[in-house]
């Protein structure tokens, strides 16, 4: 399902025009991205959590050159679904 599909479904089920729904969805995604970029987690009860995970430093190998490189500690965004969400998917 694409963002356009989501917007169409929401517009159809609520009766709100697609332009307003699209703007709302865009602002929601922007807010989630901004919060994660600032290190703040986003919790949506009954849906899940958008969280920032920290990957520790590790050593990797470049097989073609035969060298080792160090990948520094870095942060990545992640999604953790709620128990209700998981039960519905099962």
C-alpha positions as CSV (number, residue, x, y, z in Angstrom):
1,X,0.0,0.0,0.0
2,X,1.4,3.4,-1.0
3,X,0.9,6.8,0.6
4,X,-1.6,7.7,-2.2
5,X,-3.6,4.5,-1.4
6,X,-3.7,5.5,2.3
7,X,-4.8,9.0,1.5
8,X,-7.5,7.7,-0.9
9,X,-8.8,5.2,1.7
10,X,-8.9,7.8,4.5
11,X,-10.7,10.3,2.2
12,X,-13.2,7.8,1.1
13,X,-14.0,6.6,4.6
14,X,-14.2,10.0,6.3
15,X,-15.6,12.2,3.5
16,X,-12.7,14.7,3.8
17,X,-11.2,15.9,0.5
18,X,-7.9,14.2,-0.6
19,X,-5.9,17.4,-0.4
20,X,-6.6,17.9,3.3
21,X,-5.9,14.3,4.0
22,X,-2.7,14.4,2.1
23,X,-1.5,17.5,4.0
24,X,-2.4,15.9,7.3
25,X,-0.5,12.7,6.4
26,X,2.5,14.7,5.2
27,X,2.6,16.8,8.4
28,X,2.3,13.6,10.5
29,X,5.3,12.0,8.8
30,X,7.2,15.3,9.1
31,X,6.5,15.5,12.8
32,X,7.6,11.9,13.4
33,X,10.9,12.5,11.4
34,X,11.6,15.7,13.3
35,X,11.0,14.1,16.7
36,X,13.2,11.2,15.9
37,X,15.9,13.5,14.5
38,X,15.8,15.3,17.9
39,X,16.2,12.0,19.8
40,X,12.6,11.9,20.9
41,X,10.6,8.7,20.6
42,X,7.0,8.8,19.3
43,X,4.4,6.6,21.1
44,X,1.0,5.8,19.5
45,X,-1.1,3.8,21.9
46,X,-2.7,0.8,20.2
47,X,-0.4,1.1,17.2
48,X,3.3,1.2,18.1
49,X,6.3,3.3,18.8
50,X,8.8,5.0,16.5
51,X,12.0,4.8,18.4
52,X,15.7,5.8,18.0
53,X,18.1,2.9,18.5
54,X,21.8,3.2,19.0
55,X,24.0,0.8,17.1
56,X,27.4,0.2,18.8
57,X,30.7,0.6,17.2
58,X,31.9,-2.5,15.3
59,X,34.7,-3.8,13.1
60,X,33.9,-4.8,9.5
61,X,36.0,-6.2,6.7
62,X,36.3,-5.0,3.1
63,X,36.7,-8.4,1.4
64,X,37.8,-7.0,-1.9
65,X,40.7,-5.0,-0.4
66,X,41.4,-7.3,2.5
67,X,41.3,-4.4,5.0
68,X,39.3,-3.9,8.2
69,X,37.4,-0.7,8.9
70,X,35.7,0.6,12.1
71,X,32.0,1.5,11.8
72,X,31.4,4.1,14.5
73,X,28.5,4.1,16.8
74,X,25.4,5.6,15.1
75,X,21.6,6.0,15.6
76,X,18.9,4.5,13.5
77,X,15.1,4.9,13.4
78,X,13.0,1.8,14.2
79,X,9.4,0.9,14.7
80,X,8.1,-1.3,17.5
81,X,4.5,-2.5,17.0
82,X,2.2,-2.6,20.0
83,X,0.8,-5.9,21.3
84,X,-2.6,-5.1,19.9
85,X,-1.1,-4.5,16.5
86,X,0.9,-7.7,16.6
87,X,-2.2,-9.7,17.5
88,X,-4.2,-8.3,14.6
89,X,-1.3,-9.1,12.1
90,X,-1.1,-12.7,13.4
